[in-house]
Amino acid sequence: MKKIITLFVALFALNASADLKGLVDGINNSSTPAELVASGWASNDGGKGYKVLQIFVKNTDMVAELQLDKTGKIVSSKMGATSKLDLSVDYKMTATAADWKIMGTGDNGPMFHMSPLGGLSFEGPMVEAVKNMGPFENFLIQIGSNL
């Protein structure tokens, strides 16, 4: 029984890593990093040298943490949230698995998903996010399609 549990945990970890890799590749290989640099979003890091994006799936223990550097690219990704957020520059996004999946379709747009009907709970610099709706929408689509 212990071997079965160990195998299950290992397979879950591999699957989570594969999904996180898809998310990272989807964002890093898109126009999003260049857009984040051009808008000044990527350089607003509070002096840390990176911004943190934490992604939570409600009613589960699924959490991912991404760190984006001044190039707008994800340079570190991991399952779990360990960084202390500075919500004047960093972001925390929470939604149910079902809501993330809907966001992954690209339907409705990010403003709808940030509304009470859209299911996305958001903490961080709201004005900065609103000024970057194109890249933000790509984040939601990539997260939802790689969940």
Secondary structure, DSSP 8 states (H G I E B T S, - for coil): -HHHHHHHHHHHHHHHHHHHHHHHHHHHTSSHHHHHHHHTTTT-STTSSSEEEEEEETTSS-EEEEEE-TTSSEEEEEES--S---TTT-EEEEE-HHHHHHHHTT-S-HHHHHSTTT--EEES-HHHHHTTHHHHHHHHHHHHHT-
